Structure formats: structure tokens, C-alpha cells
Amino acid sequence: VNSEFVRSKTPELHARSGGCRGKLSKILQSTQLMNVMALVILVDACVTVVDVDSRANGSSAPRAVLLLSDLCLCMYTAELLAMIYVGGPRIFLSWSPLLDLIIVMCGYAEILMSQMLPPEEVGKMSLLRALRLVRISRLMRLLRKSRSLKELQKLAIMMSTCFKALLWSFLLCFVVMTLWAMLMVEMLHPLIHSNPDFAGCGDLCFDATSSVMRANLLLFQTVIAGDSWGTIAVPLILKHPETSIIFMGSLLTLVFGVLNLIVAVVIDMFAEARERDMVNLAEELEYELEDDKKYLQRLFDRMDSNNDGELAFEELIAGASKDPEFMSRLRVMDIDQADLQMLFDMVDINGDGMIQPSEFIGPLSRWARDSKTAPRFVKYNLMKMQAQQEELFYMADFYLRSLSDRVDSLAAWQPRGTLVPLWVGSGLTPL
């Protein structure tokens, strides 16, 4: 009734209990350090943006920006070394420490290349700029660790899990658009060249349907992006109304068909990936369970009228009738007034007639998440009946063994060849 889930420490921070490793593990898992590293990541991202802008303008970044970049790299290195010291090499079985290792290695590779190569060569190397951009990927860790960015975290996870579906969706969109582009080249290209109204547009209009790829660009510009309908599409439809079939047909199939289908497939893929991602689901449930336990502790304190740290049955009855939040939770759990006594007996594990905070918080935090209260009551009664049956079995076995031993002792005491009734010497009286 009051059992807990099997818990384990985070794999990358698993360490021996106690000692320096234990203290360092607590520091690495603390919220304060997480917030500090989140600030460092944001500062590093801003520094990277300033450095990219400076390189684009053909100048070098300010000295303070470079010092901040090196300081952020030192913070990453210190955190990574602490994680390796605590968890050992097995932490790299997870993608997050492995990403930190790649970022740190790229940072030191950038510093080494900057020291070994001349300044003019360093400015021309695109690889060096790419190494700095790798640090921005650490923002993914910020999204994963921060609970305040829950919505943004879901968007990032959805983008990463549905990337393959997005590639196939782009291919499908390109194929359908190419089919309409081939029809445009065959049907619209002669009409545009023979129409003097497009002379003022110049080569832009005449070349728009001169090839399949240019027609694809025209479809993307007009149908998908919704731009420049008045340049080619509207004048051509007014001059030749039959051409509206091509533009309207492409609009219906691409915008209302393919694009909406892509959205549906992406959502479906994210839902499937979310169901398979047991690690993130377990983390979310753990966070929700911790928040619910804090709420139940406050509820317990309100119901504890005499402030002795325990709930009597009378206090439970009073809370069920006066506290609206407790009444709502009982309603969700499908527990009425007649079930309160059974609820009290179920959560009172040690049977002392008082409910401790752990006995109150544990069951109610789990039972409110499903509608299986009635089966839990049935299970409780069956377990109670089973315990009573086991007690009766042991009592019957004890008395049967005692009776068997008594019969054996009487049989051994009586001389051979004589019959003595069983009630003789047993304290029993004949009928």
C-alpha cells in the first residue's frame, strides 16, 4: 500500500556514498549549480554571437569577449572533470556528457589552432569558426535540465525526434510541386510568351516557366509563401481563366493537402517517440510526484489539528468534511464517506490507530493518478482475508498436531490388546 518505486541515481553522476565523491555528486546535482551553468551557457551563446558578428565585419572580437569565452570553456572543463571523477568513464554512455566532451575538445582545438597558425590564416579558416559554433549546441543541455523551460524543451525534443519525418515531408512536397511545375511548363509557358501584358515584367515573367526548376520556384513563391500573386498568376488567370485550374489545384494539394498532412505526421511521430521515451516520461512523473508530495504534506499539516505530527481517524473525518482540497482529492479517488474507515485502515500500515505523514502522503500521491481505488479496496480486503485464512490454517494445524500427539501418547500408554475409549484421560465426556 505504501511502497515506493525503485529509485536509482543519475547514471552519469553515480558515485559511492559518502566521502569526497558523495559530496561532489550532491553539488553536481544541486539546483544552484544547475542555475549557474545555465547562466554560463547563455553568456557563452552571447559571446559566440558577438564573435561571429565581428568576424563578419572583418574585425577581431574585443578582448573582453575572448576572455569571457575562455572563462566559459574553463567552467565546462571543470564540470566535465568533476563528472568524470564522480561517475567514471561510464558517464559517456549518456549523450549529455559526451556532448560536453566534444564541446570541450573543440574549444581546446580552437585555442591550439589559434596559437599555432598566423592570425591572417586563422581568420580565413571556416573550420575554426565552426568549432566555436559547436558550443551553442550546449543550449540543448540547458533545455533538458531546466524545469522552467518545459514548453521550449518539448519543442526542441519534438524537432529532434521528427527530423527524419521532416526530411521525408520535404521530399513529398517537392515531388508534388514538381508534378504541377511540369504541367505549368507545358501549359503556361506558351501562354506567357504570347501575352504582351508580360512584356513590362521582363525576363522574370518569361523565365518563370521556362524550366521545371524555375516553375518549382514560382510555385513555392506564390502558393506556399503566398508572395507575388499579382505578378504572374492573377494577370494570367484574368487573361486565360482556364489556367486557374493549375494555380487553384496546386494551392489545394500543396497548402491544404501536403502541408496539413505534414503537420499531422509530425505530431503523430512525436506522440510515438514520446511513448517510447521511457526515460523522459519517468523523469516527468518523478517531478510531478515530488510536487504532489509537497502539496500533500501541506494538506496533512492543515488536517493535523493538534499539531502532534499524526492524524487520528476523527481528524481524517474532519478534514474530509471541511477541507475542500482534500474533499476534491477523495472525489477524484472515488472515495465516499463510507470508505473512510477502510481508507484509514489501509494507510495505517503499523496498525497503531494513527496515520504518520509518510503513510498519508505515499498512498494518496499514487492513488489520485488513476481511478483504481475500488480495485485497491478489493485487493486490501482479499489480502486481509488471506491473512486471516493463514492464521486459521496455522491454528488448525497446531491443534491437529496436538491431538495427534495426544492420541499417540495414549496409544503408547495403553497395554497392548486392550481398547480404551478416546475420551478416557483426554478430559472429554462421552455423549
C-alpha positions in Angstrom: 0.0 0.0 0.0 2.7 2.4 0.9 5.6 1.1 -1.2 7.9 3.3 -3.2 9.2 3.0 -6.7 12.7 1.6 -7.4 15.0 4.6 -7.4 18.5 5.0 -8.8 20.9 7.8 -9.0 21.5 9.6 -12.3 23.8 7.3 -14.4 26.4 9.9 -15.2 26.6 11.0 -11.5 26.5 7.6 -9.8 29.1 7.5 -7.1 30.0 5.9 -3.9 28.1 7.1 -0.9 30.0 9.3 1.5 33.4 10.8 1.1 34.5 13.4 -1.4 32.7 11.7 -4.3 29.4 11.8 -2.5 29.7 15.5 -1.6 30.8 16.4 -5.1 27.9 14.3 -6.5 25.4 16.3 -4.4 27.0 19.6 -5.6 26.7 18.5 -9.3 23.1 17.5 -8.8 22.2 20.7 -6.9 19.8 23.3 -8.4 22.2 26.1 -7.6 25.0 24.7 -9.8 22.5 24.0 -12.5 21.4 27.6 -12.5 25.0 28.8 -12.5 25.8 26.6 -15.5 22.6 27.8 -17.3 23.9 31.4 -16.9 27.3 30.4 -18.2 25.7 28.7 -21.3 23.7 31.9 -22.0 26.8 34.1 -21.6 28.7 31.8 -23.9 26.0 31.9 -26.5 26.0 35.8 -26.4 29.8 35.8 -26.7 29.7 33.5 -29.7 27.1 35.8 -31.4 29.4 38.8 -30.8 32.4 36.9 -32.1 30.5 35.8 -35.3 29.4 39.4 -35.9 32.9 40.7 -35.5 34.3 38.1 -38.0 31.5 39.0 -40.5 32.6 42.7 -40.3 36.2 41.7 -40.9 37.4 42.7 -37.4 38.5 40.8 -34.4 36.4 40.3 -31.3 37.0 42.6 -28.3 39.5 41.3 -25.7 36.8 41.0 -23.0 34.7 38.8 -25.3 37.6 36.4 -25.8 38.3 36.3 -22.1 34.7 35.5 -21.4 34.8 32.7 -24.0 37.9 31.2 -22.4 36.3 31.5 -18.9 33.2 29.7 -20.1 35.4 26.9 -21.5 37.2 26.6 -18.2 33.8 26.2 -16.4 32.8 23.5 -18.9 36.1 21.7 -18.3 35.8 21.9 -14.5 32.3 20.5 -14.6 33.3 17.7 -17.0 36.3 16.7 -14.9 34.1 16.6 -11.8 31.6 14.4 -13.5 34.3 12.0 -14.6 35.7 11.9 -11.1 32.3 11.1 -9.7 30.9 8.7 -12.2 34.0 7.4 -14.0 34.2 6.6 -17.8 30.7 5.1 -17.8 29.1 8.5 -17.8 29.9 8.7 -21.6 27.2 6.1 -22.1 24.8 9.0 -22.0 24.6 11.6 -24.8 24.8 14.7 -22.5 28.3 14.1 -21.0 29.5 13.0 -24.5 28.3 16.3 -25.9 30.2 18.2 -23.2 33.3 16.3 -24.0 33.0 17.2 -27.7 32.4 20.9 -26.8 35.5 21.0 -24.6 37.7 19.2 -27.1 36.6 21.6 -29.9 37.3 24.6 -27.6 40.8 23.5 -26.9 41.4 22.6 -30.6 40.3 26.1 -31.4 42.8 27.6 -28.9 45.6 25.3 -30.2 45.0 26.2 -33.8 44.9 29.9 -32.9 48.3 29.7 -31.2 50.0 27.6 -34.0 48.7 29.4 -37.1 49.3 33.0 -38.2 46.5 35.5 -37.5 45.7 36.0 -41.2 45.3 32.3 -41.7 43.2 31.9 -38.6 40.7 34.5 -39.9 40.3 32.6 -43.2 39.6 29.2 -41.7 35.9 28.3 -41.6 36.7 25.2 -39.5 37.8 27.4 -36.6 34.5 29.3 -36.7 32.6 26.0 -36.9 34.4 24.9 -33.7 33.1 27.9 -31.8 29.6 27.3 -33.1 29.7 23.9 -31.5 29.3 25.5 -28.1 25.8 26.7 -28.9 24.7 23.1 -29.0 25.2 23.1 -25.2 21.9 25.0 -25.1 20.3 21.6 -25.6 21.5 20.6 -22.1 20.1 23.8 -20.7 16.7 22.9 -22.1 17.0 19.4 -20.7 17.9 20.4 -17.2 15.8 23.5 -16.7 12.2 22.8 -15.4 11.2 26.4 -16.1 11.6 25.9 -19.9 9.3 22.9 -20.1 7.4 24.1 -23.2 10.6 25.1 -25.0 12.1 21.7 -24.1 9.2 19.9 -25.6 9.6 21.9 -28.8 13.3 21.1 -29.1 12.6 17.4 -28.4 9.8 17.3 -31.0 12.2 18.9 -33.5 14.9 16.4 -32.9 12.7 13.3 -32.9 10.7 14.4 -36.0 13.7 15.5 -38.1 13.6 12.4 -40.3 9.9 12.8 -40.8 10.5 16.4 -41.8 13.1 15.3 -44.4 10.6 12.9 -46.0 7.9 15.5 -45.8 10.1 17.9 -47.8 10.7 15.2 -50.4 6.9 14.6 -50.7 6.2 18.3 -51.0 9.0 18.6 -53.7 7.6 15.7 -55.7 4.0 17.0 -55.7 5.3 20.5 -56.5 7.4 19.1 -59.4 4.3 17.5 -60.9 2.5 20.8 -61.0 5.6 22.5 -62.2 5.9 20.1 -65.2 2.2 20.9 -66.1 3.0 24.7 -65.8 5.9 24.4 -68.2 3.7 22.5 -70.7 0.6 24.7 -70.4 1.5 28.1 -69.1 4.9 28.8 -70.8 3.4 29.3 -74.3 0.7 31.5 -73.0 3.1 33.8 -71.1 5.3 34.2 -74.2 2.3 35.0 -76.4 0.8 37.5 -73.9 2.1 41.1 -74.5 0.9 42.1 -71.0 4.0 40.4 -69.5 6.4 42.5 -71.6 6.8 45.0 -68.8 7.7 42.3 -66.4 10.8 41.4 -68.4 12.8 38.2 -68.1 11.3 37.5 -64.6 8.0 36.5 -66.1 9.2 34.9 -69.3 11.8 32.7 -67.5 9.5 31.8 -64.6 8.0 28.8 -66.5 11.0 28.2 -68.8 12.1 25.1 -66.9 10.7 22.7 -64.3 13.0 24.0 -61.5 12.1 27.7 -62.3 8.4 26.7 -62.2 9.1 25.0 -58.8 10.5 28.3 -57.6 7.4 30.1 -58.9 5.1 27.6 -57.1 7.0 27.9 -53.9 6.9 31.7 -54.1 3.2 32.1 -55.0 1.5 29.0 -53.5 3.5 28.1 -50.4 5.0 31.5 -49.5 1.9 33.4 -50.8 4.0 36.1 -52.4 3.7 37.9 -55.8 0.3 36.5 -56.9 -0.3 39.7 -58.8 2.9 39.4 -60.9 2.1 36.3 -62.9 -0.8 34.3 -61.5 -3.6 37.0 -61.4 -2.9 38.5 -64.8 -2.7 35.1 -66.4 -5.9 33.9 -64.8 -7.7 37.1 -65.9 -6.5 36.6 -69.5 -6.9 32.8 -69.6 -9.4 31.7 -66.9 -8.7 28.0 -67.6 -5.3 28.4 -66.1 -6.9 28.9 -62.7 -7.2 25.1 -62.5 -3.4 24.8 -62.3 -3.0 27.5 -59.6 -6.0 26.5 -57.6 -5.2 22.8 -57.9 -1.6 23.4 -56.7 -2.9 25.5 -53.9 -5.3 22.9 -52.7 -2.9 19.9 -53.0 0.1 21.7 -51.5 -1.3 24.0 -48.8 -4.5 22.2 -47.7 -3.2 18.8 -48.6 0.5 18.1 -48.2 1.3 20.8 -45.6 -1.5 19.8 -43.3 -0.6 16.1 -43.8 3.0 17.0 -42.8 1.7 18.6 -39.6 -0.4 15.5 -38.8 2.5 13.2 -39.4 4.9 15.2 -37.3 2.5 15.3 -34.4 1.9 11.5 -34.7 5.7 10.8 -34.9 6.3 12.9 -31.8 3.5 11.1 -29.9 5.0 7.7 -30.8 8.5 8.9 -29.8 7.2 10.3 -26.5 5.6 6.9 -25.7 8.9 5.1 -26.4 11.0 7.6 -24.5 10.6 5.9 -21.1 13.5 7.9 -19.5 11.9 11.3 -20.1 8.5 10.0 -19.1 9.9 8.6 -15.9 11.6 12.0 -15.1 8.4 13.9 -15.7 6.5 11.5 -13.5 9.2 11.9 -10.8 9.0 15.7 -10.9 5.2 15.6 -10.7 5.3 13.1 -7.9 7.7 15.3 -5.9 5.4 18.3 -6.3 2.4 16.3 -5.3 4.1 15.1 -2.2 4.9 18.6 -1.1 1.3 19.5 -1.7 0.1 16.5 0.4 2.5 17.5 3.2 0.8 20.9 3.4 -2.6 19.2 3.3 -1.5 16.9 6.2 -0.4 19.8 8.3 -3.7 21.6 7.8 -5.7 18.5 8.9 -3.4 17.9 11.9 -5.5 20.0 14.3 -3.5 19.3 17.5 -0.1 19.5 15.7 1.2 16.3 17.0 2.5 15.1 13.6 -0.1 12.3 13.4 -3.7 12.0 12.1 -6.4 10.3 14.1 -9.5 8.9 12.5 -11.5 11.9 13.8 -9.1 14.3 12.2 -9.4 12.4 8.9 -13.2 12.7 9.1 -13.0 16.4 9.9 -10.6 17.0 7.0 -12.9 15.1 4.6 -15.8 17.3 5.6 -14.1 20.7 6.0 -11.1 20.9 3.7 -12.2 21.5 0.1 -8.9 20.3 -1.4 -9.0 17.0 0.5 -12.6 16.6 -0.5 -11.7 17.1 -4.1 -8.9 14.6 -3.9 -11.2 12.0 -2.3 -13.8 12.7 -5.1 -11.1 12.0 -7.7 -10.1 8.8 -6.0 -13.8 7.8 -5.9 -13.8 7.5 -2.1 -17.1 8.4 -0.2 -17.8 8.7 3.5 -18.5 5.0 3.9 -15.0 4.2 2.6 -13.1 6.5 5.0 -12.7 3.8 7.7 -11.3 1.3 5.1 -9.0 4.1 3.8 -7.8 4.7 7.3 -7.1 1.1 7.9 -5.3 0.7 4.6 -2.9 3.6 5.1 -2.3 2.8 8.8 0.5 0.3 8.0 1.7 -0.3 11.5 -1.9 -0.5 12.9 -1.3 1.9 15.8 -4.5 3.8 15.1 -2.6 6.9 13.9 -1.5 7.9 10.4 2.0 9.1 10.0 2.9 11.7 7.3 4.7 9.0 5.2 1.7 6.7 5.5 -0.6 9.6 4.4 1.5 11.0 1.5 2.6 7.8 -0.1 -0.7 6.1 -1.0 -2.6 9.3 -1.8 0.1 10.6 -4.1 -0.2 7.5 -6.2 -3.9 6.7 -6.0 -5.0 10.1 -7.2 -3.3 9.4 -10.6 -5.7 6.6 -11.6 -9.2 5.5 -11.0 -8.4 2.1 -9.4 -9.4 2.9 -5.9 -12.2 0.3 -5.9 -9.9 -2.5 -7.0 -7.4 -1.4 -4.4 -10.1 -1.8 -1.7 -10.9 -5.2 -3.1 -7.2 -6.2 -3.1 -6.9 -4.9 0.5 -9.9 -7.0 1.6 -8.6 -10.1 -0.2 -5.2 -9.6 1.5 -6.9 -9.3 4.8 -8.9 -12.4 4.2 -5.8 -14.3 3.1 -4.0 -13.3 6.3 -7.0 -14.5 8.4 -7.1 -17.7 6.5 -3.4 -18.3 7.1 -3.9 -17.6 10.8 -6.8 -20.1 10.9 -4.7 -22.7 9.0 -1.8 -22.4 11.5 -4.2 -22.7 14.4 -5.9 -25.7 12.9 -2.6 -27.3 12.1 -1.4 -26.7 15.7 -4.5 -28.3 17.3 -4.4 -31.2 14.9 -0.8 -31.9 15.7 -1.6 -31.6 19.4 -4.5 -34.0 19.0 -2.3 -36.4 17.1 0.4 -36.3 19.7 -2.2 -37.0 22.4 -3.6 -40.0 20.6 -0.1 -41.3 20.1 0.7 -40.9 23.8 -2.5 -42.7 24.8 -1.8 -45.5 22.4 1.7 -45.9 23.8 0.4 -45.8 27.4 -2.4 -48.4 27.0 -1.3 -52.1 27.2 -1.4 -54.0 24.0 -4.7 -55.9 23.3 -7.0 -53.6 25.4 -9.3 -51.0 24.0 -9.9 -47.8 25.9 -12.2 -45.1 24.6 -10.5 -42.0 23.3 -12.2 -39.7 25.9 -10.5 -41.5 28.8 -7.7 -39.4 30.0 -8.4 -36.6 27.5 -10.8 -34.5 29.5 -13.6 -35.3 27.1 -17.0 -36.7 28.1 -18.9 -39.2 26.1 -22.3 -38.3 24.6 
